[in-house]
Amino acid sequence: MATKDASADARESGESEPDPHECPFCGAYVASPGKGFMLHVEQNPECDADFETWRDRVADDVPRGWSG
């Protein structure tokens, strides 16, 4: 499991939206929320494992599966 940098959780209490340029698994900056995130996941085995676990857990929530 990826270890998220504790400083990445230092959000203001009123902030409710996650940063789309932050990996939700380790807190690292990603160049873009789409392709940049996927490149980050491919280059970081711990984030890749966490992403696959997340996809498995939400697979039934997406009718007809993932398009990507």
Secondary structure as UniProt FT lines:
FT   HELIX           6..9
FT   TURN            13..14
FT   TURN            20..21
FT   TURN            24..26
FT   TURN            33..34
FT   HELIX           35..43
FT   HELIX           45..58
FT   HELIX           59..61
FT   TURN            63..64
//
